[in-house]
Amino acid sequence: YPIKDLSIGAHKIKLMAWDTHHNYGEGEIEFLVVDSEQLAIEKLVNFPNPFRDQTRFSFEHNRAGDDLEIEVRIYTIKGELVKELRYLKQNAESRITEIEWDANGQNGSILKSGLYIFNLTLRSLTDGSKNTASHKLVLIN
């Protein structure tokens, strides 16, 4: 259902319905309105942060329903690539939360404690649009 004149930013719709036997149900949808069709990445975090053994990356985007190619690259503070994670998410929801990292390097080695940078690259397989975002994470051994 098209909704006109929404302001740019996050929105929430709550729908409540009853059937003919007065059974009640409700659902809620959160979505992001952007000022262009460009692929947007919002609320990029990893949790926990700082972390010891494992962390989970999550983010929101404005292409719910698209097939998405997700790439997370983790770098040392000196810019050395230590890990690359790749995922294909079909019919993606607007919030992605299932990307996990076990704090090991590309060759399986245990990484040292310290500050790392992760770079998320997101590409829509529907139209090829692409965007990147970065954030810091702290590993404690």
C-alpha positions in Angstrom: 0.0 0.0 0.0 1.6 3.3 -1.0 2.0 5.9 1.7 2.7 9.4 0.5 4.5 12.4 2.1 6.6 10.4 4.7 9.6 12.3 6.1 13.1 10.9 5.5 14.2 8.6 8.3 13.0 5.6 10.3 9.3 4.7 10.5 7.2 2.1 12.1 3.8 0.7 11.1 1.6 -1.3 13.5 -1.3 -3.3 12.1 -4.0 -4.8 14.2 -6.7 -7.1 12.8 -9.6 -9.3 14.0 -11.3 -12.1 12.1 -15.0 -12.9 12.1 -14.6 -14.9 15.3 -13.0 -12.0 17.1 -9.6 -13.6 17.1 -7.0 -10.8 17.4 -3.6 -10.5 15.8 -1.0 -7.7 15.3 2.2 -7.1 13.5 4.8 -4.4 13.3 7.0 -3.3 10.4 10.0 -0.9 10.7 11.3 0.7 7.6 13.6 3.4 6.4 12.7 6.3 4.0 15.6 7.7 2.0 15.8 10.6 -0.3 17.1 8.6 -3.2 17.1 5.0 -4.5 20.8 4.6 -3.5 21.5 1.6 -1.2 21.6 2.9 2.4 23.4 1.3 5.4 22.2 2.4 8.8 22.9 1.4 12.4 26.1 -0.7 11.7 27.4 -2.2 14.9 29.0 -5.3 16.3 27.9 -6.8 19.6 29.4 -7.4 22.0 32.1 -4.8 21.6 34.6 -5.2 23.1 34.5 -9.0 22.7 36.5 -12.1 23.6 35.6 -15.1 21.5 32.8 -14.1 19.2 31.0 -11.0 17.9 27.9 -10.5 15.7 27.6 -7.8 13.1 24.2 -6.2 12.4 22.9 -3.3 10.3 19.8 -2.0 8.6 19.4 -1.2 4.9 16.7 0.2 2.6 16.4 -2.8 0.2 14.2 -5.2 2.0 13.2 -8.0 -0.4 16.3 -7.7 -2.5 18.9 -10.4 -2.8 22.0 -9.0 -1.2 25.7 -9.8 -1.4 27.4 -9.0 2.0 31.1 -8.7 2.5 32.7 -7.9 5.9 36.5 -7.3 5.9 38.4 -6.9 9.1 41.6 -5.0 9.2 44.3 -4.2 11.8 44.7 -0.6 12.8 47.7 -0.6 10.4 45.4 -1.6 7.5 46.3 -5.3 7.1 43.4 -7.5 6.1 43.0 -10.3 8.7 39.6 -11.8 7.8 37.1 -11.7 5.0 33.5 -12.9 5.5 31.1 -13.3 2.6 27.3 -13.9 2.6 24.5 -14.1 0.1 21.2 -13.1 1.7 18.1 -13.9 -0.5 14.9 -11.9 0.0 16.7 -9.9 2.7 14.8 -8.4 5.6 15.6 -4.7 6.4 17.7 -5.7 9.4 20.5 -8.2 9.1 21.8 -9.7 12.4 23.2 -13.2 11.7 26.8 -12.4 10.6 29.2 -13.8 13.2 32.9 -13.7 13.6 34.9 -16.1 15.9 37.9 -13.7 16.3 40.2 -15.9 14.1 42.2 -14.7 11.2 41.8 -15.8 7.6 44.1 -18.8 8.1 42.4 -19.8 11.4 45.0 -18.2 13.7 43.9 -16.6 16.9 44.3 -12.8 16.7 45.9 -10.6 19.3 44.0 -8.2 21.5 43.6 -4.8 20.1 41.6 -2.3 18.0 40.4 -3.5 14.6 38.4 -1.9 11.8 35.6 -3.7 9.9 34.4 -2.6 6.6 30.9 -3.7 5.4 30.2 -3.8 1.6 26.6 -4.3 0.6 25.5 -4.9 -3.0 22.0 -5.5 -4.3 21.8 -8.3 -6.9 18.5 -6.7 -8.1 20.1 -3.6 -9.6 23.8 -3.7 -8.8 23.8 -0.7 -6.4 26.5 -0.8 -3.8 27.5 0.9 -0.6 30.1 0.6 2.2 30.3 1.5 5.8 33.0 1.1 8.5 33.2 0.7 12.3 35.7 0.0 15.0 35.8 -3.2 17.1 37.9 -4.2 20.1 39.2 -7.7 20.7 40.2 -8.7 24.2 42.0 -12.0 24.7 
